[in-house]
Amino acid sequence: MEYTHKPVLLKACLDGLNIRPDGIYVDGTLGRAGHSREIVKRLDTGRLIAIDRDKAALDAAPARLEGHMDKVTLVRGNFGDLPDILASLHVDGVDGMLFDLGVSSPQLDDGSRGFSYLQDAPLDMRMDQSAALTARDVVNGWGQEELKRILWQYGEERYSSSIAAAIVRERERAPIETTGQLAELIRSAMPAKARREKQHPAKRSFQAIRIAVNDELGEVERLLSGALNALNPGGRLAVISFHSLEDRLVKTAYAEWAKGCTCPSDFPVCVCGKTPKVRLVGKRPIVADEDEITGNPRARSAKLRVAEKF
């Protein structure tokens, strides 16, 4: 596989991290190493810890980071386990962390991984291929109400009820085995007007099932619960999200960290003693400009939020 790649919001990420040549940095979503490569180029005595749950990403990293591997530590793991990963490396604190929450390009490009509704393949969708749960398990084993819930909650699919019912009816005849079968089943369960929309009829449902298979929102919650303590004072946390569910989690966490006194407004003095833990770098999320979107359509839905620890 050719590992050409355009990392999303690259300049904004590098600016946001405010990289010091002697600092310790984490790229918690290595992927095709596009961000990692540019981070490590800016280090001299510093170190980059690059994490990914996908073995294929780690196997490709030495070639992508050629000439810089003496400054890189590769770790196979989930970014939700960040405190444990850093503890295992005897790292007490880091100076910056970047997390790109999108599905990595190799996973989408490799049809056999079962992420794409445009290529027929076994229903898989695991980011970590050693994990037990697959998309086939979800589609063929989860109850109709649970399928309806994840399609609505994770995919914001307005036809979640009819799609879940169609899946259950179909699997009673025979198991649903491939992405092609599932995509056609989803399409057929939707009204004609929905099938004529610009967006592929299966896009939202595939997103929802992928999120469920990989517990993506749970991983983001675990990441955010441990990330702040892992930062050194002055260190920065940069997170790129691609859909509203992830961005809401990040935005809420940042707002909570940035909030100081929580006493009622009519109290004459503060009694809670709470002070802000971070400074938000920019009041609004950073998004791609039209030039980047033209060259890299994946950037269209990306939002970058950056916070600096006090």
Secondary structure, DSSP 4 states (H G I P E B T S, - for coil): -------TTHHHHHHHHT--TT-EEEES--TTSHHHHHHHHT-SS-EEEEEES-HHHHHHHHHHTTT-GGGEEEEES-GGGHHHHHHHTT---EEEEEEE-SPPHHHHH-GGGS--SSS--BS---SSTT-S--HHHHHHHS-HHHHHHHHHHHH--TTHHHHHHHHHHHHHHS---BHHHHHHHHHHHS-HHHHTSSS-TTHHHHHHHHHHHHTHHHHHHHHHHHHHHHEEEEEEEEEEE-SHHHHHHHHHHHHHHH----S-TT-SS--S----SEEESSSS-B---HHHHHH-GGGGG-EEEEEEE-
